[in-house]
Amino acid sequence: MTSAATAHRTPAGEACPYCGWPDRAEPFQVVSRHGTAEGHTVWTRCGCGSLQVRVVDARGMRVLSRGGRG
């Protein structure tokens, strides 16, 4: 049996550690969005329920922190 991360061919660190879904893929739910001097901080919830803090700036989007499943 293959893991979800392997099935989606996502490099380590670029997928949800709880379900393996790629960070840049849908579905995820935007919980809130806040402007910053550098760009935006976006709180999202993965399809599996994990809460994520994403930063969107000139370098692109990256997940800074993840919570457990909700």
Contacts in CASP RR format, 6 or more apart in sequence:
PFRMAT RR
TARGET T0000
AUTHOR 0000-0000-0000
METHOD contacts of the structure
MODEL  1
MTSAATAHRTPAGEACPYCGWPDRAEPFQVVSRHGTAEGHTVWTRCGCGS
LQVRVVDARGMRVLSRGGRG
3 20 0 8 1.000
4 15 0 8 1.000
4 19 0 8 1.000
4 20 0 8 1.000
4 21 0 8 1.000
5 12 0 8 1.000
5 15 0 8 1.000
5 20 0 8 1.000
8 15 0 8 1.000
8 20 0 8 1.000
8 21 0 8 1.000
8 22 0 8 1.000
8 25 0 8 1.000
10 20 0 8 1.000
10 22 0 8 1.000
10 23 0 8 1.000
14 22 0 8 1.000
14 23 0 8 1.000
14 24 0 8 1.000
15 21 0 8 1.000
15 22 0 8 1.000
15 23 0 8 1.000
16 23 0 8 1.000
16 46 0 8 1.000
16 48 0 8 1.000
16 50 0 8 1.000
16 52 0 8 1.000
16 66 0 8 1.000
17 50 0 8 1.000
17 66 0 8 1.000
18 46 0 8 1.000
18 48 0 8 1.000
18 49 0 8 1.000
18 50 0 8 1.000
18 66 0 8 1.000
18 68 0 8 1.000
18 69 0 8 1.000
19 46 0 8 1.000
19 47 0 8 1.000
19 48 0 8 1.000
19 50 0 8 1.000
21 46 0 8 1.000
21 47 0 8 1.000
21 48 0 8 1.000
23 52 0 8 1.000
23 54 0 8 1.000
23 61 0 8 1.000
23 63 0 8 1.000
24 61 0 8 1.000
27 47 0 8 1.000
28 44 0 8 1.000
28 45 0 8 1.000
28 46 0 8 1.000
28 47 0 8 1.000
28 52 0 8 1.000
29 44 0 8 1.000
29 45 0 8 1.000
29 47 0 8 1.000
30 42 0 8 1.000
30 43 0 8 1.000
30 44 0 8 1.000
31 43 0 8 1.000
31 44 0 8 1.000
31 45 0 8 1.000
31 51 0 8 1.000
32 42 0 8 1.000
32 43 0 8 1.000
33 40 0 8 1.000
33 41 0 8 1.000
33 42 0 8 1.000
33 43 0 8 1.000
34 40 0 8 1.000
34 41 0 8 1.000
34 42 0 8 1.000
35 41 0 8 1.000
36 57 0 8 1.000
38 55 0 8 1.000
38 57 0 8 1.000
38 58 0 8 1.000
39 55 0 8 1.000
39 56 0 8 1.000
39 57 0 8 1.000
39 58 0 8 1.000
40 55 0 8 1.000
40 56 0 8 1.000
40 57 0 8 1.000
41 53 0 8 1.000
41 54 0 8 1.000
41 55 0 8 1.000
42 53 0 8 1.000
42 54 0 8 1.000
42 55 0 8 1.000
42 56 0 8 1.000
43 51 0 8 1.000
43 52 0 8 1.000
43 53 0 8 1.000
43 54 0 8 1.000
44 51 0 8 1.000
44 52 0 8 1.000
44 54 0 8 1.000
45 51 0 8 1.000
45 52 0 8 1.000
45 70 0 8 1.000
46 52 0 8 1.000
48 69 0 8 1.000
49 68 0 8 1.000
49 69 0 8 1.000
49 70 0 8 1.000
50 66 0 8 1.000
50 67 0 8 1.000
50 68 0 8 1.000
50 69 0 8 1.000
50 70 0 8 1.000
51 66 0 8 1.000
51 67 0 8 1.000
51 68 0 8 1.000
51 70 0 8 1.000
52 63 0 8 1.000
52 65 0 8 1.000
52 66 0 8 1.000
52 67 0 8 1.000
53 63 0 8 1.000
53 64 0 8 1.000
53 65 0 8 1.000
53 66 0 8 1.000
54 61 0 8 1.000
54 62 0 8 1.000
54 63 0 8 1.000
54 64 0 8 1.000
55 61 0 8 1.000
55 62 0 8 1.000
55 64 0 8 1.000
END
